[in-house]
Amino acid sequence: MDIEKILILVAILATFGLTIGALITLIFKEGLIEVDPRRNWVIKNIWTGIPRALDPGTHLIIPGWEEKLMEVTLENEPSDPRNAKVITGDAVEIEVDYVIFHQEVVNAVMAATVIDYKKRTNLIEKRIVAYFQNEFSGHSLEEFFTGDELKKTLDKDILKTIEDNINGLLVSDVKNVWGIMVEIQIENLRLPDKAREVAEEAATAEKEGKRIAVKAKSAGVAPELVVWGDIAYDVARAIVGGLKK
């Protein structure tokens, strides 16, 4: 073998070695993935399109064969969204004060491929508001309160039923489809201004009724006489005030 052939062979071997070295460097640079214990990396086979999740630890994928899709958190992400505005069955707008106390990815592949993962919280809140609207539209405002006309309180039982119904839907429609476990809790209902005014008037009427009852008992007369006596006193005071002017 002459010197020229030897040099050509050396050049070929050197080129091959450099190519292999570059490929190995590329694989370790682009294909080495460190997955945090609180995360999952979702990757996809470029040729089959099939995604899979990488559990916490060190992984090596082959560039050109598999590609990264999304890093997904496995931590609980509770939140306190703004009140949900809904319309009751008798066309009264109320606000539902609620919290998301549990929001956690349970299937990283679903979360990264079925929905826009980065918009997950916004998408979940929109779905919850839709569930609230569906539930509250089946009830009149009056059904959410218990007690007599002068003293009404929120009916916690009906709110708990609605809460349970929505959490059930979040399992079937969000956890089982999007791969995210979500649970909510209803904190309170915010009434429209007019409804609050009526409630305040009822409370005032209750206090006034008690005052008249106590006054009548002390005087030994019927409550109706006390009412008429108060009216007569107010009228007399108005007349005297007018004469002084």
HELIX and SHEET records of a PDB file:
HELIX    1   1 ILE A    3  GLU A   30  1                                  28    
HELIX    2   2 ALA A  108  THR A  113  1                                   6    
HELIX    3   3 TYR A  117  LYS A  119  5                                   3    
HELIX    4   4 ARG A  120  PHE A  136  1                                  17    
HELIX    5   5 LEU A  141  PHE A  144  5                                   4    
HELIX    6   6 LYS A  156  LEU A  169  1                                  14    
HELIX    7   7 LEU A  170  LYS A  175  3                                   6    
HELIX    8   8 ASN A  176  TRP A  178  1                                   3    
HELIX    9   9 ASP A  193  ALA A  219  1                                  27    
HELIX   10  10 PRO A  223  LYS A  244  1                                  22    
SHEET    1   A 2 LEU A  32  VAL A  35  0                                        
SHEET    2   A 2 GLY A  57  LEU A  60 -1                                        
SHEET    1   B 3 PRO A  51  LEU A  54  0                                        
SHEET    2   B 3 ARG A  39  ASN A  45 -1                                        
SHEET    3   B 3 GLU A  66  THR A  73 -1                                        
SHEET    1   C 3 ALA A  84  ILE A  87  0                                        
SHEET    2   C 3 GLU A  93  VAL A 105 -1                                        
SHEET    3   C 3 ILE A 180  ARG A 190 -1                                        
SHEET    1   D 2 PHE A 145  ASP A 148  0                                        
SHEET    2   D 2 LYS A 151  LEU A 154 -1                                        
END                                                                             
